[in-house]
Amino acid sequence: MTVWKDRLFLSVVYILLAGLVVSVIFPLLYVISVSLTPYSEVLKQGGFLVFPRHVTLAAYKAFLRDGLIPHAYGVTVFITVVGTFVNLVLTSLMAYPLTKKYLPGRNAFLLLIVFTTLFGGGMIPTYLIVKETGLLDTVWAMIVPGAVGSFNLLVMKAFFENLPESLDEAARIDGAGETGILLRIVLPLSMPIMATIGLFYAVGHWNEYFAAIIYVSDRKLHPLQVMLQGILRAGQSPEMNIEETMPTISLQMAAVVLTALPIVVIYPFIQKHFTKGVLLGSVKG
Amino acid sequence: MEKTIAEAKAPNLGTRWRRNAWRYRALYLMMIPGLLYYAIYVYGPMYGAVIAFKDYNVTKGIFGSPWADPWYRYFKMYLDSPYAWQTLRNTLLISLYKLVWGMPPGIILAIMLNEVKHKFFKRFVQTVSYLPHFLSMVIIYGLVVALLSQTDGLVNQWIKALTGESVPFLTSTDWFRTILVSTGIWQNIGWSAIIYLAAFSSIDPSLYEAARCDGAGRRRMIWHITLPGIRSVILLLLVLRLGHVLDAGFEQIYIMYNVHVYPVADIIDTWVFRVGLVDMNFSLATAVGLFKTLIGVVLIVGANRLAKRWEGSIW
């Protein structure tokens, strides 16, 4: 009796999970399909096109010719690579000394850092500081104001603290200084956490939108996300971009695909680092 | 005894500290870039928030601008305006809807995944369901446009085929919050399940063994073992999220909203953004931001206190 009921229950579970998978994949496939379909065809089909009957790369070619999207790609790749590098260097340089319990002032620094997870100056004062320091309308406005994430810093510090103390002592006896220990012992042993935190930082930069709309008004410096938003909005509210032709839904979806593609393609290979990260954070935090 | 030691140490504490600081100079040097960052870009704005109490003037700067009269002028201006009620209500409503509708799907997904015994299928579902968490809000807006846009959206094409009319999902006050909440669920269901899945591993497997011997089916085991086993985690997450109830999701709303839906969509953060960076009314925007942050701190500290009290029973 229970066996029969369990089977039925389990089939319902499998069906619901399959439904969830479809609900994630279907919109993505649909977007790709629309981006490859001539606009006239989208209107005619009355909607349902998972596999386009006529394939055209016109939308993608238009973007390549136009040069705006390739340029925005450049900006985004720059802030992702340079930004993540800056993040990791500053975060690890800060995390390592804070693991040394004998360091005078350590507790005060820690308190000041934990405090920032609770309280912040807010959007406008931060804007004014970015302006005062001359970063407005530069790529650095999308890198420097978020250079260290307090949460990531605390997770990294916790990881460093769990490394065996004996290695540290052995290196010291061999005459290594603090810099040597950090570079030759702590960092090589911390590659898993560096990968995880680095990936979180990198995804944050790739998806950067907020800093760009606040600090950067120069269109030449707009990253991919802001460019995409402009293209999507132009279709929804005609009062914007009057001088430009309205982008059709095919063009809009081609822009969505171009923006999402790198994340979707790389994601399956790096997924395990992310899941590790979220559990690390939840236990330590 | 202890007192004498403290007295003996007292005179040379300063020199000792200085000697220590010199000894650890390498460590301090490492921290300099990070400390500069914190001083300028994190603590700097905290100081800059004083303009909430000043009549900020671009040419005079944060330091030189005169104090507002009375000091609470901008707080009063906000609270007296019709926007205060509207933005507060929208912030709380959107946040609570997201909490009430957003938490159960993650729990249900985790329980369902826990029932699946095919390792490959389980991992496949997990991988696919985490993906939307990494897509940017703008991409998700793109998907919403593809499906719901009034002119070309897929769903609207179906509705038009059936009823001959289209629904203005994105510009209708009736639909906007539903769209916010449902895209939020779509984006986070998989990711939020991770923590519950981890919590399942702390449930004693012998409980299931015993239940099976007593003839319990899967559904009974879920109800009497699995769910009670993660009850404390659910409560903890609920409390922590209540602490952030004033953060209704600036980016999502800012990207998706438009003038037509301001009455139901405008939250404190989006209002601050427009008043500050569009209308350039820096003092008013800062005051409202500060107002929100202060209430937020009280809520978060309260929530953490509550959570701490239970902690012993959780991990």
Interface residues (C-beta under 8 A of the other chain):
Chain A: T2 K5 D6 F9 L10 V13 Y14 L16 L17 L20 V21 S23 V24 I25 P27 L28 Y30 V31 V34 V42 L43 G46 G47 F48 V89 L90 T91 L93 M94 Y96 P97 L98 K100 Y102 L103 P104 F109 L112 I113 T116 L118 F119 G120 G121 G122 M123 I124 P125 T126 Y127 L128 I129 V130 E132 T133 V144 P145 A147 V148 L153 G177 E178 T179 L182 V203 W206 N207 Y209 F210 I214 Q225 V226 L228 Q229 L232 G235 Q236 S237 I249 Q252 M253 A255 V256 T259 A260 I263 V264 Y267 P268 Q271 F274 T275 V278 L279 S282 V283
Chain B: W17 N20 A21 Y24 A26 L27 Y28 M30 M31 P33 G34 L35 Y37 Y38 I40 Y41 V42 Y43 G44 P45 M46 Y47 G48 A49 I51 G61 I62 L109 M112 L113 E115 V116 F121 F124 V125 T127 V128 S129 Y130 L131 P132 F134 L135 S136 M137 V138 I139 Y141 G142 L143 V145 A146 L147 S149 T151 D152 L154 Q157 W158 A161 L170 W186 I189 G190 W191 I194 I195 A198 G215 A216 G217 R218 R219 F250 E251 I255 N258 D269 V272 F273 G276 L277 F282 A285 T286 G289 L290 K292 T293 V297 I300 V301 W315
